Amino acid sequence: MAEPTPQDLAAKLLATGFERSGPSAAALTDPIADTPMVVTLDQLRPYEHDPRVTRNPAYEEIKASIRERGLDAPPAITRRPGEAHYIIRNGGNTRLAILRELWSETREDRFFRIACLFRPWPARGEIVALTGHLAENELRGGLTFIERALGIEKAREFYEQESGQALSQSELARRLTADGYPVPQSHISRMNDAVRYLLPAIPNLLYGGLGRHQVERIAVLRKACERTWERRTLGRTVAVDFATLFQDVLTQFDTQPDDFSPQRVQDELVGQMAELLEADYDTLALEINDSESRQRALTSEPAAPMPSAASVVPAAPSAPVSAPQQPPVSSVPRDTTPVSHASAATPLASPEAPEDQRGPRDERLQGHIVTPAPTTERLQSIQRMVADQLGDKLPDFEADALRAIPVQVGGLYPISDVWYVEPGLDAPDRLRVHIAQFAREIGEEAAVADHIEASIGGIGFVCAAPSVGQAKVLPAFARAVLTLLHALSAAPPAANGLDRARLADELAALLHGHGGSATRLSDAALVKLFRLLRLARRLLDLEAGVASQDS
């Protein structure tokens, strides 16, 4: 048999049997690993959830650089499954906008075809993309406070979609940190306030670049004024609610950041409050300033440790003759006798003790601090001055440690002694304000704070319980916390999906985590629950005493 010639082999290879019999692929699938590729402007879209909505301050400088040098740092791109267009993966929307502008101006192909690095769409694509854009924007030009706040609110939405449940601010902070965009919980709280209370009233001011410190000042002012408003309107009917008043006042100052003055906002707000409440302007301003200073001290970063108050506060003088002759509120229960604590037999070393004795004391002291309650020298001096005038002795956490119930917890109303009721707090209306705040803070841990409302009757709060259908979809921990607070409020049982009988089975897990439960109340919430109960008992004792005198 003759050897086949090259022409014979070519003819066999080109025979019809080697032709493609199936359909051609319409498009190639995306690479499964990081792959360089060239895309055109027609194929590329900006990331629609980019937190930056205002023009990058460095826009013109970036444009001039790209015009002269080209794109030194092409953006990474990706594509959602099933979509036709690529999107910017983590930062680069500004560069994409500049390329479109330069292509429109010059029609140069180097601005139309872009060499990019394609990265596959990950399983947690939306969260990875958003946190990547947040971090990249911080590095390349910064974001305004409100842009960052809105970006984090969008991240919360994605996280809640991923987990199927509402997230607390502390949990949101933890997840953002884990995904490479660390934000302190205190900043998240301020951002939430800005989006909820400030953005509807001053959008131009916020998008114009109003800074974090000014936003914080307005937020602290709002809270201080709101607390004063609630305290002064108890049992009264006012023509307008505080939320509407605050929005109406703040809207007047929606100008450019350079023209904005927080002091002018405060003057206008206090003036209108004084008119509506029929109060003296100066008295109201002093009350709000004191509340504002306290709130700022509580929300600021902890300062360096201050000397113990026991070493600077002189012995409390005897009560002046004009002071009311009534027994002080004792730190011992009214229906029991004092009990000697075990620590009384072996007292800890005093603050003035030698260093070798202070070590164990400091170690045990730190063991009783759940969350620190930061303060300032100015606030301490005001408290000491008031106590000296009234002949009272301020409770001192370090001096009283292990003698009462010395657990320290920070919050709107910091706790350094669970049982002691200060004379200034020992009135029904003030007790109710504190009780309602503690109930809200406990509810916040289970994301049910929105269901808790202050009340001028009862023990100070009521639970706006969800409907039967809503209660069924609440997580078990959230339902248990809400049911507990509902029961403590002394409200009658209702057909609202909160089964008080079931609470008996959940109480052990809720309070001490029986069976290794991870959904028990935190130490801070437990201390606040103890404080709530103590204040509620004192409130009921006071009202029972008033009732017996009237009868």
ZAVOLO-736244 format. One record per residue (C-alpha): x, y, z; residue number from 1; residue in one letter. Coordinates in steps of 0.001 Angstrom, whole numbers, plus 500000, padded with zeros to 6 digits. Layout:
% ZAVOLO-736244
NODE      X      Y      Z   n res
NODE      X      Y      Z NUM   A
...
***
This chain:
% ZAVOLO-736244
NODE      X      Y      Z   n res
NODE 500000 500000 500000   1   M
NODE 501355 503357 498961   2   A
NODE 502333 505881 501610   3   E
NODE 499734 508710 501920   4   P
NODE 500942 512003 500610   5   T
NODE 500560 515272 502551   6   P
NODE 497722 516180 500203   7   Q
NODE 495903 512949 501134   8   D
NODE 496247 513691 504856   9   L
NODE 494983 517223 504366  10   A
NODE 491972 515958 502426  11   A
NODE 491097 513479 505197  12   K
NODE 491394 516172 507867  13   L
NODE 489114 518492 505893  14   L
NODE 486525 515794 505311  15   A
NODE 482949 516419 506484  16   T
NODE 483341 513978 509373  17   G
NODE 485546 516476 511209  18   F
NODE 483114 519379 510919  19   E
NODE 481432 520724 514127  20   R
NODE 478058 519100 514408  21   S
NODE 476798 520840 517622  22   G
NODE 475772 524482 518195  23   P
NODE 478460 527104 518769  24   S
NODE 478752 528643 522230  25   A
NODE 477131 532075 522336  26   A
NODE 479623 533343 524918  27   A
NODE 482482 532065 526982  28   L
NODE 481966 531498 530690  29   T
NODE 483773 533746 533141  30   D
NODE 487201 532608 534353  31   P
NODE 487274 530772 537673  32   I
NODE 490517 532455 538796  33   A
NODE 491970 535974 538668  34   D
NODE 492569 536664 534978  35   T
NODE 493888 539727 533079  36   P
NODE 491556 540791 530276  37   M
NODE 490758 543786 528076  38   V
NODE 487251 545234 528254  39   V
NODE 485642 548231 526581  40   T
NODE 483665 551031 528164  41   L
NODE 480530 549520 526608  42   D
NODE 481067 546330 528601  43   Q
NODE 481790 547996 531954  44   L
NODE 479373 549562 534441  45   R
NODE 480000 551393 537724  46   P
NODE 479150 549639 540986  47   Y
NODE 475642 550864 541765  48   E
NODE 476016 550665 545563  49   H
NODE 479161 552783 545633  50   D
NODE 478964 554843 548851  51   P
NODE 480440 557909 547129  52   R
NODE 477628 560032 545715  53   V
NODE 479445 563364 545587  54   T
NODE 482315 564281 543293  55   R
NODE 485728 563068 544409  56   N
NODE 487678 566096 545705  57   P
NODE 490700 564922 543683  58   A
NODE 488683 564421 540470  59   Y
NODE 490513 567013 538339  60   E
NODE 493962 565875 539513  61   E
NODE 493132 562235 538706  62   I
NODE 491774 563240 535307  63   K
NODE 494917 565224 534449  64   A
NODE 497093 562259 535439  65   S
NODE 495108 559762 533340  66   I
NODE 495142 562151 530343  67   R
NODE 498933 562453 530467  68   E
NODE 500057 559014 531679  69   R
NODE 497178 556706 530997  70   G
NODE 495627 554439 533589  71   L
NODE 498488 553467 535915  72   D
NODE 496203 551484 538252  73   A
NODE 493363 549841 536300  74   P
NODE 490429 548878 538545  75   P
NODE 489635 545271 539344  76   A
NODE 486396 544112 537737  77   I
NODE 483924 541296 538332  78   T
NODE 480520 540146 537097  79   R
NODE 477451 538884 538893  80   R
NODE 476278 535464 537694  81   P
NODE 473899 535785 534753  82   G
NODE 474573 539476 534045  83   E
NODE 475869 540718 530702  84   A
NODE 478019 543597 531935  85   H
NODE 481089 543739 534120  86   Y
NODE 481168 546012 537172  87   I
NODE 483886 547686 539205  88   I
NODE 484783 545305 542035  89   R
NODE 486289 547456 544803  90   N
NODE 486912 551121 544122  91   G
NODE 487326 552685 540712  92   G
NODE 484024 554365 539866  93   N
NODE 485784 557753 539715  94   T
NODE 488386 556434 537273  95   R
NODE 485643 554875 535144  96   L
NODE 483756 558199 535012  97   A
NODE 486973 559989 533979  98   I
NODE 487673 557445 531232  99   L
NODE 484169 557966 529816 100   R
NODE 484706 561711 529908 101   E
NODE 488112 561483 528198 102   L
NODE 486767 559076 525538 103   W
NODE 483925 561510 524806 104   S
NODE 486407 564401 524511 105   E
NODE 489244 562726 522571 106   T
NODE 487942 559510 520969 107   R
NODE 491332 557970 521730 108   E
NODE 491221 554182 521828 109   D
NODE 493444 554051 524944 110   R
NODE 490548 555499 526934 111   F
NODE 488016 553091 525413 112   F
NODE 489825 549745 525823 113   R
NODE 491015 549058 529339 114   I
NODE 493342 546305 530538 115   A
NODE 491790 545070 533804 116   C
NODE 492159 542213 536258 117   L
NODE 489008 540095 536325 118   F
NODE 488218 538520 539703 119   R
NODE 485429 535910 539996 120   P
NODE 482233 536863 541815 121   W
NODE 482566 535422 545353 122   P
NODE 479890 533659 547382 123   A
NODE 479433 536771 549587 124   R
NODE 479702 539018 546569 125   G
NODE 477569 542008 547608 126   E
NODE 479194 542320 551037 127   I
NODE 482714 541865 549634 128   V
NODE 482051 544457 546930 129   A
NODE 480538 547053 549264 130   L
NODE 483171 546769 552008 131   T
NODE 485845 546851 549316 132   G
NODE 484448 550099 547912 133   H
NODE 484202 551601 551394 134   L
NODE 487826 550769 552176 135   A
NODE 489114 551863 548759 136   E
NODE 487302 555194 548918 137   N
NODE 488832 555873 552330 138   E
NODE 492299 555266 550897 139   L
NODE 491911 557225 547660 140   R
NODE 490042 560357 548630 141   G
NODE 487929 559893 551709 142   G
NODE 484172 559980 552062 143   L
NODE 481943 562542 553696 144   T
NODE 480499 561487 557010 145   F
NODE 477027 560955 555559 146   I
NODE 478353 558902 552620 147   E
NODE 480151 556633 555053 148   R
NODE 477014 556419 557192 149   A
NODE 474809 555465 554234 150   L
NODE 477375 552921 553073 151   G
NODE 477352 551253 556485 152   I
NODE 473539 551247 556538 153   E
NODE 473621 549442 553170 154   K
NODE 476183 546992 554609 155   A
NODE 473808 546350 557533 156   R
NODE 471087 545527 555005 157   E
NODE 473328 543014 553208 158   F
NODE 474468 541404 556472 159   Y
NODE 470871 541031 557655 160   E
NODE 469900 539463 554322 161   Q
NODE 472815 537066 554721 162   E
NODE 472021 536076 558329 163   S
NODE 468246 536373 558178 164   G
NODE 468043 538384 561414 165   Q
NODE 468453 541928 562694 166   A
NODE 471930 542943 563861 167   L
NODE 472876 545010 566874 168   S
NODE 475355 547832 566409 169   Q
NODE 478091 545894 568195 170   S
NODE 477538 542853 565963 171   E
NODE 477584 545074 562866 172   L
NODE 480896 546565 564015 173   A
NODE 482312 543072 564528 174   R
NODE 481309 541905 561048 175   R
NODE 482634 545023 559338 176   L
NODE 485964 544545 561112 177   T
NODE 486088 540892 560045 178   A
NODE 485518 541969 556416 179   D
NODE 488344 544509 556474 180   G
NODE 486530 547768 557258 181   Y
NODE 486809 548380 561016 182   P
NODE 484381 550947 562469 183   V
NODE 483907 551465 566238 184   P
NODE 480410 550826 567580 185   Q
NODE 480233 554394 568928 186   S
NODE 480776 555752 565404 187   H
NODE 478060 553451 564040 188   I
NODE 475682 554868 566650 189   S
NODE 476464 558434 565526 190   R
NODE 476058 557455 561862 191   M
NODE 472682 555918 562593 192   N
NODE 471591 559131 564314 193   D
NODE 472792 561177 561322 194   A
NODE 470849 559075 558815 195   V
NODE 467720 558893 560958 196   R
NODE 467462 562387 562435 197   Y
NODE 469747 564764 560524 198   L
NODE 469688 563726 556851 199   L
NODE 465962 564512 556343 200   P
NODE 466518 568062 557645 201   A
NODE 469976 569092 556372 202   I
NODE 470862 567006 553264 203   P
NODE 472760 569842 551538 204   N
NODE 474804 570498 554646 205   L
NODE 475699 566834 555120 206   L
NODE 476521 566136 551473 207   Y
NODE 478489 569369 551461 208   G
NODE 480957 567732 553819 209   G
NODE 479808 568465 557371 210   L
NODE 482425 566759 559554 211   G
NODE 482067 564041 562163 212   R
NODE 482694 566310 565149 213   H
NODE 479967 568749 564108 214   Q
NODE 477568 565887 563418 215   V
NODE 478320 564459 566854 216   E
NODE 477705 567836 568464 217   R
NODE 474277 568133 566843 218   I
NODE 473439 564531 567780 219   A
NODE 474425 565116 571417 220   V
NODE 472424 568366 571438 221   L
NODE 469356 566554 570087 222   R
NODE 469527 563883 572783 223   K
NODE 470068 566418 575552 224   A
NODE 467126 568537 574384 225   C
NODE 464928 565469 573933 226   E
NODE 465590 564292 577499 227   R
NODE 464805 567759 578852 228   T
NODE 461651 567902 576727 229   W
NODE 460453 564490 577952 230   E
NODE 461121 565419 581570 231   R
NODE 459265 568735 581337 232   R
NODE 456289 567441 579327 233   T
NODE 455427 564536 581637 234   L
NODE 451690 564726 582234 235   G
NODE 451328 567760 579942 236   R
NODE 449908 568291 576472 237   T
NODE 452108 570332 574113 238   V
NODE 451057 571582 570691 239   A
NODE 453975 569909 568893 240   V
NODE 456116 566839 569518 241   D
NODE 459895 567117 569911 242   F
NODE 460760 565247 566706 243   A
NODE 458773 567721 564603 244   T
NODE 460196 570706 566489 245   L
NODE 463778 569492 566001 246   F
NODE 463277 568895 562270 247   Q
NODE 461643 572298 561750 248   D
NODE 464454 574124 563558 249   V
NODE 467290 572224 561905 250   L
NODE 465870 572676 558388 251   T
NODE 466457 576417 558689 252   Q
NODE 470227 575794 558785 253   F
NODE 470586 573649 555644 254   D
NODE 473363 575799 554150 255   T
NODE 476984 575315 553193 256   Q
NODE 479256 573827 555883 257   P
NODE 481372 576999 556064 258   D
NODE 478308 579011 557123 259   D
NODE 477032 576493 559659 260   F
NODE 477111 577234 563396 261   S
NODE 475972 574566 565903 262   P
NODE 475641 577307 568522 263   Q
NODE 473028 579090 566408 264   R
NODE 471090 575817 566115 265   V
NODE 471186 575435 569892 266   Q
NODE 470069 579021 570502 267   D
NODE 467113 578671 568122 268   E
NODE 466104 575242 569449 269   L
NODE 466298 576268 573114 270   V
NODE 464396 579480 572344 271   G
NODE 461499 577636 570737 272   Q
NODE 461496 575001 573499 273   M
NODE 461348 577737 576141 274   A
NODE 458349 579297 574396 275   E
NODE 456457 576009 574011 276   L
NODE 457264 574804 577521 277   L
NODE 456660 578229 579072 278   E
NODE 460078 578033 580708 279   A
NODE 462852 580533 581351 280   D
NODE 465404 580494 578495 281   Y
NODE 468494 580693 580736 282   D
NODE 467268 577961 583087 283   T
NODE 466451 575703 580164 284   L
NODE 469808 576392 578477 285   A
NODE 471694 575582 581681 286   L
NODE 469762 572342 582102 287   E
NODE 470430 571304 578500 288   I
NODE 474115 572250 578656 289   N
NODE 474590 570139 581775 290   D
NODE 472834 567174 580140 291   S
NODE 474857 567711 576959 292   E
NODE 478152 567751 578879 293   S
NODE 477205 564537 580632 294   R
NODE 476237 562838 577377 295   Q
NODE 479459 563978 575675 296   R
NODE 481510 562647 578579 297   A
NODE 479774 559283 578358 298   L
NODE 480191 558900 574591 299   T
NODE 483741 560224 574272 300   S
NODE 486796 558012 574296 301   E
NODE 487875 557180 577864 302   P
NODE 490508 559553 579149 303   A
NODE 493505 558615 581253 304   A
NODE 492497 557196 584643 305   P
NODE 491670 559934 587118 306   M
NODE 492790 559840 590761 307   P
NODE 490378 558101 593077 308   S
NODE 487631 560393 594277 309   A
NODE 488292 559091 597771 310   A
NODE 491667 560861 597715 311   S
NODE 490318 564250 596665 312   V
NODE 486824 564499 598130 313   V
NODE 486798 565763 601723 314   P
NODE 484570 564182 604293 315   A
NODE 480977 565172 603668 316   A
NODE 479956 567962 606044 317   P
NODE 476977 567589 608284 318   S
NODE 473685 568532 606680 319   A
NODE 472882 572249 606932 320   P
NODE 470085 573331 609250 321   V
NODE 467919 574311 606286 322   S
NODE 468206 570883 604715 323   A
NODE 465136 568653 604925 324   P
NODE 465295 566438 607982 325   Q
NODE 464657 563118 606296 326   Q
NODE 466668 559910 606419 327   P
NODE 468845 559353 603355 328   P
NODE 468040 556505 601020 329   V
NODE 469968 553608 602406 330   S
NODE 472033 551233 600383 331   S
NODE 470532 548442 602512 332   V
NODE 467095 546951 601689 333   P
NODE 464283 548467 603743 334   R
NODE 462812 545133 604700 335   D
NODE 466059 543487 605836 336   T
NODE 468830 544132 608299 337   T
NODE 472386 544872 607236 338   P
NODE 474383 541791 606381 339   V
NODE 478127 541581 606832 340   S
NODE 479888 540746 603576 341   H
NODE 482698 538274 603624 342   A
NODE 485023 540963 602371 343   S
NODE 484375 543042 605491 344   A
NODE 486412 540639 607584 345   A
NODE 489353 540963 605213 346   T
NODE 489131 544467 603837 347   P
NODE 491029 545340 600731 348   L
NODE 493966 547686 600940 349   A
NODE 493006 551358 600828 350   S
NODE 494070 553563 597896 351   P
NODE 496781 555011 600150 352   E
NODE 498192 551565 601005 353   A
NODE 501702 550542 599943 354   P
NODE 502184 549247 596430 355   E
NODE 502618 545629 597585 356   D
NODE 499133 545748 599167 357   Q
NODE 497397 547691 596399 358   R
NODE 498101 545056 593738 359   G
NODE 495459 542547 594924 360   P
NODE 492980 545392 595496 361   R
NODE 493381 546734 591957 362   D
NODE 493116 543232 590521 363   E
NODE 489867 542514 592395 364   R
NODE 488545 545966 591533 365   L
NODE 489026 545341 587804 366   Q
NODE 487184 542066 588211 367   G
NODE 484035 544024 589133 368   H
NODE 484046 546371 586115 369   I
NODE 481827 545040 583329 370   V
NODE 482090 548148 581132 371   T
NODE 483844 551296 582326 372   P
NODE 481834 554445 583015 373   A
NODE 484082 557283 581746 374   P
NODE 483768 560686 583363 375   T
NODE 485487 564054 583336 376   T
NODE 487068 566221 586009 377   E
NODE 484514 568965 585290 378   R
NODE 481588 566594 585801 379   L
NODE 483163 565236 588992 380   Q
NODE 483666 568753 590351 381   S
NODE 480025 569666 589633 382   I
NODE 478810 566507 591366 383   Q
NODE 481028 567183 594391 384   R
NODE 479846 570806 594600 385   M
NODE 476170 569787 594531 386   V
NODE 476773 567029 597087 387   A
NODE 478580 569460 599414 388   D
NODE 475718 571960 599178 389   Q
NODE 473117 569300 599992 390   L
NODE 475199 567592 602650 391   G
NODE 475222 564311 600712 392   D
NODE 478023 561809 600292 393   K
NODE 478689 560761 596719 394   L
NODE 478962 557002 596169 395   P
NODE 482535 556209 595180 396   D
NODE 483083 552990 593272 397   F
NODE 486701 552444 594272 398   E
NODE 486159 553366 597910 399   A
NODE 482977 551279 598232 400   D
NODE 484171 548260 596228 401   A
NODE 482985 544941 597687 402   L
NODE 480910 546701 600351 403   R
NODE 477656 547234 598460 404   A
NODE 477068 545701 595029 405   I
NODE 480062 547201 593221 406   P
NODE 479507 546383 589572 407   V
NODE 480263 549182 587128 408   Q
NODE 478418 549456 583820 409   V
NODE 478470 552307 581337 410   G
NODE 475457 553641 579474 411   G
NODE 473249 556702 579350 412   L
NODE 472901 556416 583146 413   Y
NODE 476133 554729 584326 414   P
NODE 475857 552292 587231 415   I
NODE 478475 552124 589955 416   S
NODE 476194 550838 592735 417   D
NODE 473188 548682 591898 418   V
NODE 471324 549406 595133 419   W
NODE 472059 553025 596106 420   Y
NODE 469402 555556 595015 421   V
NODE 470759 559102 594858 422   E
NODE 468622 561808 596501 423   P
NODE 468261 563637 593188 424   G
NODE 466854 560470 591621 425   L
NODE 464487 559622 594483 426   D
NODE 461273 560919 592892 427   A
NODE 458674 558938 590901 428   P
NODE 459007 560861 587614 429   D
NODE 462818 560645 587614 430   R
NODE 462770 556977 588570 431   L
NODE 460454 556223 585651 432   R
NODE 462803 557976 583176 433   V
NODE 465743 555844 584354 434   H
NODE 463708 552629 584394 435   I
NODE 462505 553196 580822 436   A
NODE 466058 553880 579639 437   Q
NODE 467382 550683 581224 438   F
NODE 464530 548722 579617 439   A
NODE 465424 550189 576198 440   R
NODE 469119 549367 576632 441   E
NODE 468289 545783 577635 442   I
NODE 465950 545523 574648 443   G
NODE 468629 546918 572313 444   E
NODE 470787 543872 572994 445   E
NODE 468055 541709 571434 446   A
NODE 467139 544281 568724 447   A
NODE 463674 544883 570258 448   V
NODE 464292 548378 571661 449   A
NODE 461792 549813 569150 450   D
NODE 459015 547897 570943 451   H
NODE 459684 549645 574288 452   I
NODE 458057 553010 574983 453   E
NODE 458319 555353 577957 454   A
NODE 455203 555739 580094 455   S
NODE 454166 558299 582689 456   I
NODE 452362 555570 584634 457   G
NODE 453182 552108 585895 458   G
NODE 456889 551535 586407 459   I
NODE 457889 553838 583543 460   G
NODE 457636 551815 580344 461   F
NODE 455307 549659 578299 462   V
NODE 456020 547128 575580 463   C
NODE 454375 547762 572227 464   A
NODE 454388 544044 571590 465   A
NODE 454344 542768 567992 466   P
NODE 451335 541140 566432 467   S
NODE 450917 537398 566705 468   V
NODE 452406 536914 563250 469   G
NODE 455387 539177 563922 470   Q
NODE 456085 537536 567281 471   A
NODE 456351 534142 565622 472   K
NODE 459181 535283 563333 473   V
NODE 461175 536943 566114 474   L
NODE 464351 535040 567067 475   P
NODE 463958 533036 570280 476   A
NODE 466301 535328 572228 477   F
NODE 464501 538492 571083 478   A
NODE 461090 537020 571945 479   R
NODE 462299 535920 575390 480   A
NODE 463765 539350 576219 481   V
NODE 460636 541156 575023 482   L
NODE 458382 538789 576977 483   T
NODE 460444 539325 580137 484   L
NODE 460238 543120 579816 485   L
NODE 456531 542907 579022 486   H
NODE 455963 540885 582183 487   A
NODE 458057 543280 584308 488   L
NODE 456083 546260 583027 489   S
NODE 453080 544778 584896 490   A
NODE 450927 545099 581784 491   A
NODE 448071 542561 581574 492   P
NODE 448631 539542 579292 493   P
NODE 447438 540137 575740 494   A
NODE 446933 538083 572592 495   A
NODE 450137 539396 571052 496   N
NODE 452166 536246 570535 497   G
NODE 454208 536735 573734 498   L
NODE 453556 533627 575816 499   D
NODE 454313 534431 579461 500   R
NODE 453857 530784 580413 501   A
NODE 456671 529873 578038 502   R
NODE 458888 532463 579725 503   L
NODE 459224 530139 582723 504   A
NODE 461036 527628 580500 505   D
NODE 463249 530286 578909 506   E
NODE 464172 532207 582062 507   L
NODE 467114 530013 583092 508   A
NODE 468760 530215 579668 509   A
NODE 468048 533941 579501 510   L
NODE 469588 534798 582889 511   L
NODE 472444 532343 583376 512   H
NODE 472687 530370 580140 513   G
NODE 471513 526989 581425 514   H
NODE 472791 524221 579185 515   G
NODE 475556 526379 577694 516   G
NODE 473131 528687 575892 517   S
NODE 474832 531394 573828 518   A
NODE 471727 533587 573921 519   T
NODE 471791 534645 577540 520   R
NODE 471822 538314 578527 521   L
NODE 475252 539895 578585 522   S
NODE 476799 540871 581916 523   D
NODE 476070 544551 581207 524   A
NODE 472387 543851 580443 525   A
NODE 472072 541701 583567 526   L
NODE 473390 544521 585767 527   V
NODE 470941 546925 584109 528   K
NODE 468140 544445 584821 529   L
NODE 469145 544405 588515 530   F
NODE 469180 548209 588555 531   R
NODE 465784 548369 586824 532   L
NODE 464309 546080 589472 533   L
NODE 465833 548080 592329 534   R
NODE 464466 551383 590960 535   L
NODE 461055 549824 590277 536   A
NODE 460865 548587 593893 537   R
NODE 461808 552038 595167 538   R
NODE 459223 553669 592866 539   L
NODE 456449 551414 594121 540   L
NODE 457514 552009 597740 541   D
NODE 457358 555770 597216 542   L
NODE 453925 555662 595601 543   E
NODE 452595 553305 598266 544   A
NODE 453807 555748 600938 545   G
NODE 452129 558689 599198 546   V
NODE 448910 556731 598857 547   A
NODE 448893 555764 602536 548   S
NODE 449364 559403 603592 549   Q
NODE 446483 560563 601402 550   D
NODE 444087 557939 602705 551   S
***
